[in-house]
Amino acid sequence: MWALFVKCVLIGLTVLALGGGRPVAAADPSCEAPAVAAARGAFKSAYDAGRFADAGAMLREVMNACGGPSGGLSTATLGAIANDLALALHRAGDDRACLDVLLDYDLAQSTPGARLAALPPALQRAMRFNWNLCVPACAGGPSAFDATCASVAAATQTAKMVGGFREAACPLAKDTTAVALPDGSCLALLPSRKPFDYATAQEESARDICPIPALISRRDGQTRTTKLETPARSFLLSPEHCCAPVRLGVDASGRIAATPDDNPPEGCLFGHRTAVMQDIFQLEGGRLRLVRQLSAPWFPQ
């Protein structure tokens, strides 16, 4: 059974992983094909002997020396080395390091991104298998100082974002954040009633220090601005998130998506990047209704 498992996940050691992508001349002699082949052979010997930490250290040296554009490794070879290193780290009991190695391949997404799609299908499957072996290490959620699990959480949340929204410039509000709606009006975020001051933000009403949504329309030759109420649980009303720049998008049905310009955003009060944000609204009868929220924002107790 173990032999079958190794055959399935240690795909990086197969000849298949040596193909794909055109290698370039390596500047470092240790990145030349014979040296890399020797390092991978030594890795296999150590791995087969159960010396997983030693095996991982061997491939880590190859990754550090040859992983960049000047390393001369083909796309598939580099992917195979990353996959083998991740598995060795898992077998050595360091699942966070395993995830850290695999993060660049966007394995939280159900549809392969460009970097994963460039690899042979068998290697893609092996990487997903190894990702799923290691990802339970972050099941409890990231701590404030756990960069790897924070990145895993962000990748997982990003994969769940709803697509189909586009940023449509609003001709009626050129100097503020706004998006043009299908009926010719615009949804805008007007400046807050009071300036945001992190030292006093928790003592203020969020509706005073957070941006104000407004519907801007033009009728009878006049531009009219109607202020709207932000739905109570939106991140646009959270003092931890509402000071950050926001992007607005609209889809074909007229739904509006709000996302921080930098996502996950740096917290306005505590400085942590805790979650990816996306709030989706429907404009109904002159009111904004929150119809979907990716992550719950922080609010004062």
C-alpha positions in Angstrom: 0.0 0.0 0.0 2.8 2.4 0.9 4.6 1.6 -2.3 1.4 2.6 -4.3 1.2 5.8 -2.2 4.8 6.7 -3.0 4.2 5.9 -6.7 1.2 8.3 -6.7 2.7 11.3 -5.0 6.4 11.2 -5.6 5.7 12.0 -9.3 8.6 14.5 -9.4 11.1 11.7 -9.6 9.8 10.3 -12.8 11.1 11.1 -16.3 7.8 12.8 -17.1 8.7 15.7 -14.8 11.9 16.4 -16.8 10.0 17.5 -19.8 8.0 20.7 -20.5 9.3 24.2 -20.7 12.5 25.2 -22.5 15.5 25.4 -20.1 17.9 28.2 -20.4 21.7 28.2 -19.7 22.3 28.0 -15.9 24.7 30.5 -14.5 25.4 28.4 -11.4 27.3 25.1 -12.1 25.1 23.4 -9.4 22.1 24.1 -11.7 23.5 22.3 -14.7 21.6 19.2 -15.7 24.2 16.6 -14.4 24.4 18.4 -11.0 20.6 18.6 -10.6 20.2 15.0 -11.6 22.8 14.0 -9.0 21.1 16.0 -6.3 17.7 14.4 -7.1 19.3 11.0 -7.1 20.7 11.7 -3.6 17.3 12.9 -2.5 15.7 9.7 -3.7 18.2 7.6 -1.8 17.7 9.6 1.4 13.9 9.5 1.0 13.8 5.8 0.4 15.9 5.3 3.5 13.4 7.3 5.6 15.7 10.2 6.1 13.1 12.7 5.1 14.6 15.8 6.7 17.9 15.1 5.0 16.2 14.5 1.7 14.3 17.8 2.0 17.5 19.7 2.8 19.0 18.4 -0.4 16.2 19.6 -2.6 16.0 22.9 -0.7 19.5 23.6 -1.8 18.5 23.0 -5.4 15.5 25.3 -5.1 17.5 28.1 -3.4 20.2 28.0 -6.1 18.2 27.2 -9.2 14.6 28.3 -8.5 14.9 31.7 -10.1 14.7 32.7 -13.8 18.5 32.4 -14.1 18.5 28.9 -12.6 18.1 27.2 -16.0 15.5 24.6 -14.9 12.5 23.9 -17.1 9.1 24.7 -15.7 8.2 21.0 -15.2 11.5 20.1 -13.6 11.2 23.0 -11.1 7.6 22.0 -10.4 8.6 18.4 -9.8 11.4 19.4 -7.4 8.9 21.6 -5.5 6.5 18.7 -5.3 9.1 16.3 -4.1 10.4 18.8 -1.5 6.8 19.4 -0.2 6.3 15.6 0.2 9.6 15.2 2.0 8.7 18.1 4.4 5.3 16.4 5.1 7.0 13.1 5.8 9.4 15.0 8.1 6.4 16.4 10.0 6.7 20.0 8.8 3.4 20.6 7.0 3.6 24.3 7.2 6.8 24.3 5.3 5.2 21.9 2.8 2.4 24.4 2.2 4.9 27.2 1.9 6.6 25.4 -1.0 3.4 24.8 -2.8 1.7 28.2 -2.3 3.0 29.6 -5.6 0.9 27.0 -7.5 -2.5 28.4 -6.4 -3.7 24.9 -5.4 -6.6 26.3 -3.4 -8.3 27.1 -6.7 -10.5 24.4 -8.3 -9.4 25.6 -11.8 -5.6 25.6 -12.4 -3.9 28.9 -12.6 -1.3 29.6 -15.3 1.6 28.3 -13.2 -0.1 25.0 -12.3 -1.6 24.6 -15.8 1.9 24.7 -17.3 2.8 21.4 -15.6 2.1 17.9 -16.8 -1.4 16.6 -15.7 0.1 13.8 -13.5 2.3 16.4 -11.7 -0.7 18.6 -11.2 -2.6 15.8 -9.6 0.3 14.9 -7.3 0.7 18.5 -6.2 -3.0 18.7 -5.3 -2.7 15.4 -3.4 0.3 16.7 -1.4 -1.4 20.1 -0.8 -4.4 18.2 0.7 -2.0 16.1 2.9 -0.5 19.3 4.3 -3.4 21.8 4.5 -5.0 20.3 7.7 -2.0 21.9 9.5 -3.8 25.2 9.1 -7.3 23.9 10.0 -7.4 26.0 13.2 -6.9 29.2 11.3 -3.7 31.4 11.3 -2.4 33.1 14.3 -1.3 36.8 14.0 2.3 35.6 13.4 1.6 32.6 11.2 2.4 33.9 7.7 2.1 30.5 5.9 -1.4 29.7 7.3 -2.5 33.3 6.7 -1.4 32.9 3.0 -3.3 29.6 2.8 -6.4 31.2 4.3 -6.2 34.1 1.8 -5.7 31.7 -1.1 -8.7 29.6 0.0 -10.9 32.7 0.4 -9.8 34.2 -2.9 -10.8 31.0 -4.7 -14.3 31.6 -3.4 -14.7 35.1 -4.7 -17.5 35.6 -7.1 -16.3 36.7 -10.6 -18.0 38.5 -13.4 -17.7 42.0 -12.0 -16.1 44.8 -14.0 -15.0 48.3 -13.0 -17.1 50.7 -15.1 -16.0 54.3 -15.0 -18.7 56.7 -13.9 -18.9 59.9 -15.9 -21.0 61.6 -13.2 -18.4 61.2 -10.4 -14.9 61.5 -11.6 -13.2 62.5 -8.4 -14.5 59.8 -6.1 -14.8 56.0 -6.0 -17.7 55.1 -8.2 -19.1 52.6 -10.7 -21.5 53.1 -13.6 -24.7 51.0 -13.3 -26.6 49.5 -16.3 -29.4 52.2 -16.0 -27.0 55.1 -16.5 -26.8 56.0 -12.8 -23.7 55.4 -10.6 -23.0 54.1 -7.2 -20.3 56.1 -5.4 -18.5 56.1 -2.1 -18.5 59.7 -0.8 -16.0 60.9 1.8 -16.9 60.2 5.5 -18.6 62.9 7.6 -15.5 62.9 9.9 -11.8 62.1 9.2 -10.8 58.6 10.2 -8.4 58.7 13.2 -7.3 55.2 14.4 -6.7 56.6 17.9 -10.4 57.4 18.4 -12.1 55.2 15.7 -13.5 52.7 18.2 -15.3 55.5 20.1 -16.9 57.0 17.0 -20.0 56.0 15.1 -18.8 54.0 12.1 -21.4 55.8 10.0 -19.5 59.0 10.7 -15.9 57.8 9.9 -16.6 55.4 7.1 -17.3 56.3 3.4 -21.0 57.0 2.6 -22.6 55.2 -0.4 -24.6 57.3 -2.7 -26.6 56.9 -5.9 -25.7 59.6 -8.5 -28.0 60.2 -11.4 -28.7 62.8 -14.0 -32.2 64.0 -14.7 -33.6 67.1 -16.5 -30.0 68.3 -17.0 -29.2 68.1 -13.3 -26.9 65.8 -11.4 -28.5 64.4 -8.3 -26.8 62.7 -5.4 -28.8 60.6 -3.0 -27.0 59.2 0.1 -27.7 55.6 1.0 -27.4 53.6 4.2 -24.6 51.0 4.3 -25.9 47.6 5.3 -25.1 46.9 9.0 -22.7 43.9 8.5 -20.7 45.2 5.5 -17.0 45.7 5.8 -17.7 49.2 4.4 -19.0 49.9 7.9 -16.2 48.2 9.9 -13.7 50.5 11.6 -11.1 47.9 11.0 -11.6 48.0 7.2 -13.4 51.1 6.0 -10.3 53.4 5.9 -8.7 51.4 3.1 -9.3 52.3 -0.6 -12.1 50.3 -2.2 -12.8 49.0 -5.7 -16.4 48.8 -7.0 -17.5 46.6 -9.8 -20.8 45.7 -11.5 -22.0 42.6 -13.2 -24.4 42.0 -16.0 -27.4 41.9 -13.6 -26.5 45.1 -11.9 -25.2 43.7 -8.7 -22.4 45.7 -7.2 -19.2 44.2 -5.6 -17.0 46.0 -3.2 -13.5 44.8 -2.5 -10.5 46.4 -0.8 -8.0 47.7 -3.3 -5.4 45.6 -1.5 -7.0 42.3 -0.6 -6.7 41.1 2.1 -6.5 44.6 3.4 -4.2 45.8 6.2 -6.3 46.5 9.2 -7.0 50.2 10.0 -6.8 49.7 13.7 -4.6 46.6 14.3 -2.5 46.4 11.1 -3.2 42.7 10.5 -4.2 41.2 7.2 -6.7 38.7 8.4 -9.2 37.9 5.6 -10.0 38.5 1.9 -13.1 40.7 1.6 -15.9 40.9 -1.0 -19.3 42.3 -0.3 -22.0 42.0 -3.0 -24.9 44.3 -3.0 -28.3 44.6 -4.8 -29.8 48.0 -5.2 -33.5 47.7 -4.6 -36.0 50.5 -4.2 -33.3 53.0 -3.4 -31.7 50.8 -0.7 -28.5 48.7 -0.7 -29.1 45.1 0.3 -26.1 42.9 1.2 -26.7 39.7 -0.7 -23.4 37.9 -0.3 -20.4 38.3 2.0 -17.1 36.4 1.5 -15.6 37.1 5.0 -17.1 38.5 8.2 -15.5 41.8 9.1 -14.4 42.9 12.5 -16.6 45.1 14.6 -16.1 46.5 18.1 -17.9 44.5 20.8 
